Amino acid sequence: MTLQAIMGQGLINAVTLDKLTNTKGALVSLAAANVDRLSKGFISRELEEGPAIVAIDWVHSTSARIDEILDRTGLPNPSPETLARRLTDYTVLHGLGPKWSNPTFRYAGLEARFQSDSGQHV
């Protein structure tokens, strides 16, 4: 990690964030102190288990810059509905339980798609 200091520091920061909470799932997280650095189109929510950390709602957030990059590269830009369906399908396909699924859906703004009581996807 000392050979490439920037990457090393990035990995150290990511591990530090992970250690501050026990929240699992398909989360993009950052220290709450850095939330002001996000573009206005990014939706973030404080983690229940670690309010000093926020998760980005990567399903519903928008970014003109990301859209521009996708347009220029010809990569698809899936809608929030498509991302929600893919996430639900992935969770079912791999049998991911509530410990992973509940936080994933909650912080992606898709809580209604997963019933935590029964563990059934809707």
C-alpha positions as CSV (number, residue, x, y, z in Angstrom):
1,M,0.0,0.0,0.0
2,T,2.9,2.3,0.4
3,L,4.0,1.9,-3.2
4,Q,0.8,3.6,-4.4
5,A,0.0,6.0,-1.6
6,I,-3.3,7.2,-3.0
7,M,-4.7,3.7,-3.6
8,G,-3.4,2.6,-0.2
9,Q,-5.1,5.5,1.6
10,G,-8.3,4.8,-0.3
11,L,-8.3,1.2,0.8
12,I,-7.5,2.2,4.4
13,N,-10.3,4.7,4.4
14,A,-12.8,2.1,3.0
15,V,-11.8,-0.5,5.7
16,T,-12.1,2.1,8.4
17,L,-15.7,3.0,7.3
18,D,-16.6,-0.7,7.2
19,K,-15.3,-1.2,10.8
20,L,-17.4,1.6,12.1
21,T,-20.6,-0.2,11.4
22,N,-21.9,-3.7,11.0
23,T,-24.1,-2.8,8.0
24,K,-23.8,-5.2,5.1
25,G,-25.2,-5.0,1.6
26,A,-24.7,-3.4,-1.8
27,L,-23.9,0.0,-0.3
28,V,-21.8,2.9,-1.5
29,S,-20.8,4.7,1.8
30,L,-18.8,7.6,2.9
31,A,-18.1,9.6,6.0
32,A,-21.0,11.9,6.8
33,A,-18.5,14.8,7.1
34,N,-17.9,14.5,3.3
35,V,-21.5,14.5,2.2
36,D,-21.3,18.2,1.3
37,R,-18.7,17.2,-1.4
38,L,-21.3,15.2,-3.3
39,S,-23.1,16.8,-6.3
40,K,-26.7,17.9,-5.6
41,G,-28.2,14.9,-7.5
42,F,-26.9,12.4,-5.0
43,I,-29.3,11.1,-2.4
44,S,-27.7,10.0,0.9
45,R,-29.1,8.5,4.1
46,E,-27.4,8.2,7.5
47,L,-26.7,4.6,8.5
48,E,-28.8,3.5,11.5
49,E,-25.8,1.6,13.0
50,G,-23.4,4.5,12.4
51,P,-24.7,8.0,11.9
52,A,-21.2,9.3,11.2
53,I,-21.5,7.3,7.9
54,V,-24.0,7.8,5.0
55,A,-25.0,5.5,2.2
56,I,-25.6,6.8,-1.3
57,D,-28.9,5.8,-2.9
58,W,-27.2,4.6,-6.1
59,V,-30.5,3.6,-7.6
60,H,-32.2,7.0,-7.5
61,S,-29.3,9.4,-7.5
62,T,-28.6,11.4,-10.6
63,S,-25.5,13.0,-12.1
64,A,-25.2,15.0,-15.3
65,R,-21.5,14.1,-15.4
66,I,-22.1,10.4,-15.2
67,D,-24.9,10.7,-17.8
68,E,-22.4,12.5,-20.1
69,I,-19.8,9.8,-19.6
70,L,-22.3,7.1,-20.3
71,D,-23.5,8.9,-23.5
72,R,-19.9,9.4,-24.8
73,T,-18.9,5.8,-24.1
74,G,-22.2,4.3,-25.5
75,L,-22.8,2.4,-22.3
76,P,-26.4,1.8,-21.2
77,N,-27.9,4.1,-18.6
78,P,-30.5,1.9,-16.8
79,S,-33.5,3.5,-15.2
80,P,-34.2,3.3,-11.5
81,E,-36.9,0.7,-12.3
82,T,-34.4,-1.5,-14.2
83,L,-31.8,-1.2,-11.4
84,A,-34.5,-2.1,-8.8
85,R,-35.6,-5.1,-10.8
86,R,-32.0,-6.3,-11.3
87,L,-31.2,-5.9,-7.6
88,T,-34.3,-7.8,-6.6
89,D,-33.5,-10.6,-9.1
90,Y,-29.9,-10.8,-7.9
91,T,-31.0,-11.0,-4.3
92,V,-33.5,-13.8,-5.0
93,L,-31.1,-15.7,-7.4
94,H,-28.3,-15.8,-4.7
95,G,-30.6,-16.4,-1.7
96,L,-29.3,-13.3,0.1
97,G,-31.0,-13.0,3.5
98,P,-32.3,-10.1,5.5
99,K,-28.9,-9.2,7.0
100,W,-27.7,-8.2,3.5
101,S,-31.0,-7.5,1.7
102,N,-32.7,-5.2,4.3
103,P,-29.9,-2.6,4.3
104,T,-29.4,-2.9,0.6
105,F,-33.0,-2.1,-0.2
106,R,-33.4,0.5,2.6
107,Y,-30.5,2.6,1.6
108,A,-31.2,2.3,-2.1
109,G,-34.7,3.7,-1.5
110,L,-36.4,0.4,-2.3
111,E,-37.6,-0.7,1.1
112,A,-41.1,-1.5,-0.2
113,R,-39.6,-4.1,-2.5
114,F,-38.5,-6.3,0.5
115,Q,-40.6,-7.4,3.4
116,S,-38.2,-7.9,6.3
117,D,-40.7,-9.8,8.4
118,S,-41.1,-12.8,6.1
119,G,-37.9,-12.3,4.1
120,Q,-40.0,-12.4,0.9
121,H,-39.2,-10.2,-2.0
122,V,-42.1,-8.4,-3.7
